[in-house]
């Protein structure tokens, strides 16, 4: 093989390897709640998504930044059946650059140890997961370093737990994470949607599917920033947003007894027969 031929083959292999490794990069701007996409001039955060293909898998790494360029978080994803799922380590940082949270995922589910730290660098909690479910020890500490709770889980079920005040005295146990709760439970929310969904007149043919709606439940339980993640058509999607906005206030999510603003997803199953 002469030198020129060898160089051509090497260059070709390098080009193929590069095309398989890097697909592209996207920058998206967001409002303060990290949910609403906005123009750069109004943004509080922005994300950079880097795409590549390795081992025949399409991968994405998402980096969140504040507008001054400070790294806020990063998460890795792998595409499974046309949907990106968390895969690998996800991290979040305080504004001063100190690590705040770290978790590991496999096919979109928590796996192994997840940790969080207080702003002063003291460990806040360590939890353990198997296949997306809390499993094993869950331990939390005050920012002073004193023990706050000792819980033990078996496949997401609390087996036993103890909570303590900063003096080390045992206090009544309470759940660390509490999801938003609709008055009367999720059944009442679905009942309200079913009774109040206004079917557009334009919808005459058979329609079957799911409208996946996402919204924010704020620290007071109020719903805001309602949007359709996966829809059916513009008429039905618009009504889905409308009926969600008419829901009553939720009881807010709690983390360690403190109200939290969280994203909430609610699928609406549609089955419309011809002539309705």
ABEGO torsion letter per residue (X at the ends): XBAAAAAAAAAAAAAAAAAAABAEBBBBBBBAAGABBBBAAABABBBBBBBBBBGGBBBBBBBBBBAAGBBABBBBBBBBGGBBBBBEBBBBBBAAGBBABBBBBBGGBBBEBBBBBBAAGBBABBBBBBGGBBBEBBBBBBAAGBBABBBBBBGGBBABBBBBBAAGBBBBBBBABBBBBBBGEAAAAAAAAAAABBBBAABABBBBEBBBBBBBBBAAGBBBGBBBABBABAAAAAAAAAAAAABBBBBBBBBGGBBBBBBBBBBBBBBBBBGX
